[in-house]
Amino acid sequence: MDIEKNLRERSDSTCELCSTKDNLSVYEIPHSPEEGSENRILLCNTCREQIEDPEKVDSNHWRCLNDSMWSTIPAVQVMAWRMLNRLKAEGWPQDLLDMMYMEDEVKAWAKAGIQENTENTIIHKDSNGAVIDAGDTVVLIKDLNVKGSSLTAKRGTAVRRVSLVHDNPEQIEGKVEGQQIVILTKFVKKA
């Protein structure tokens, strides 16, 4: 049987992640142990574009994973798990990951696809060596003068929901007194 026809029957001609019926195409999941339709899912253009280009990811679009993560189809589970991992800094995806259940071999397949991305990942560490993740709260350990401003960020100030500077492990970004600033990781400790 034709793979696309098989996937359309399996999914009732809807995107297997977000359930839309428009602009569907077959997507082959990387690092699959299987061949044929077992390593493919039917995706809409929106899901495909955001999977292939992380810069275009709209986290609100992926709230659909709340439903699709419960699929009994391993390929759908793998893509849901990978996208939730990509978005876990948003907060809500971590809750879904904590609830999600996958067989050991399916989870190994899902992890195989993200390990290639983590080998060259820059790790941000605070003054004590604790790893800082996007969305964490940090506390300033000394008064910092903010360049280009009269603001002095005081010691003990909590900076919530920090974002990471992706090309520099010594810098994070966060808001202090309503102003977005770059902070050196050696001047913070994870809360």
N, C-alpha and C positions, 0 to 999 in steps of 0.2 A: 504494500500500500504506500502511496505517496506520503512523505513525511508531513508536508503542510496539511494535507487532507486529514491525516491522523490527528495532528495537533488541533485542528479546527473542531473535529468531533469531540476530542477530549475536553476542550475548553468552552464548547458551545459558541465558538467564533467570537470569543472575547479575549482581551489581554489577560494573561494569567496572573499578572501582578495588580493591575488597577481596575480591571473589569470593563474598560471601554471597548467599544465595538469598531472603532474607526482606525484606519491606516495600520492594519496588522501585518506583521511579517515574522518569519522564523528567526530565532536567535539561538545560536549555539553557545552553550555555557563553557567557558574555558576550564581546562584541567579536569575534564570529565573522565571517569573510569569506563563509561559505557559509550556505545555508538548508536546511531539511529535516533529515533524520537525520544529516547530516554535521556539524552543529554541536551535536549532543545526545549524551548518554550515559545509560546506565541506572545509577542509583545507589540504594543502600540508604538508609534514613532516617539511619543513623549518619553516613555520609559526607556526605550533604546537609547535615545540621545543623551539622557541623563546618566545612564549606566556607562556609556562609552566616553563621555566628557564630564569629569567631576566638577569642572568650572560652572556647568549649567544646572547643577543640582538645585532643585527647589524642595526643601524639606517638607513643606506642606503637601506636596503631591504624594509623597511617600507615606502619608498616614494610612493609605490604602493597605499597607503591609499588615496592619492590625487584623485584616481579614485573610489576606493571601498567605500569611505565615502558617496558617493552620491547614493548608492544602496537604493532601495525602501524596502528592506527586513530589518525589525527591528533588527534581530539577527546580521546581517552584520554591521549595523550602530552601534550597541552596542560594538562589538569587535573593530571596527575602532576607536570609541571614546575612549575606554579604552587604546588602544595602543598609540594613539596620546597623551593622558594624561601621560602615562608612559614615553614618549619620549620628552615631551614639553621643557625640559631643553636644547634641541638641537637648539631651536629657530624656525625652519621652522614648526614643528608640531603645535605650538601655533597659527600661521597664519591660518592653516587649521581648528583648533578648533574654531577660531573666525568666520569662514565662515560657519561652519557646522550647519545644522538645523535638529532638532529631535523633534518629538511630546513629550509632557510632560511625558507621561507614559513610553516612550522608554528611555528618559533621566534619569528618576528615576531608571529604570532597570540598565542602564549603571553605574550610580553612586553607586548603591547597591554593585556592584562588587569591587569597589575600596575603599569603606569606611572601610572594614576590615583591609586593609593595612595601613590606615592612623591613626588608633587608637594608634599604638605603634611607630609612626614615630617620630624621633628626630627632633626638630626644632632648627635651627641655627638663632641666633639673633645678630645684631651688637651692638655697644656700646650704641646706643640710643633705643634699644629694637625693631628695625625694623627687620622683618623676612628676612633672606638671602636665596635665592633660587639658585640652580645650574645654572650657566650661567650669574649670576648678575655681575655687576661691583661694587667694593668697593674701598674706599680710606683709606689709612693708616692715623691714627690720631697721631702717634708718630714714631720717628726713631726706627727701629728694627734691632738689630744685628742678622744676620743669623748664627745659630750654624753650625760649621764645614766649615765655609767659611769666607773670609775677607769682604764679602758683607754687607753693611748696607743699609737696605731698608728705604729710606727717607720718612719723614712725607709728606703727600699730594700726594704720588705716587698712581696712579690709577691701580688697579689690575683687569683686565678684564676677563670675563668668568671663574669665580671661580668654583671649584668643592667642594662638601661637604664631610667631613669625616663622613661616615655613622654611626659610632659607638661612636662619640664624638661631642656633640652639641657645644663645645667651640673651634672647629678647622675647618678651611677651607683650601683649597689648591689653589695656583695660581702662575703665573709666574711673577717674578720681575727681570728685566734686563736679561731675557732669562733663568733664573734659577727657577725651580719648587720648591716652598717652602710651608711649613705648617705655617699658620698664626692663631693666637688666635683671636677669634671673638671680644673680648673686646678691641682690638686695631684697629678696622676698623669701618667705617660708610658706609652705603649703598649709592651709588651715585645716 
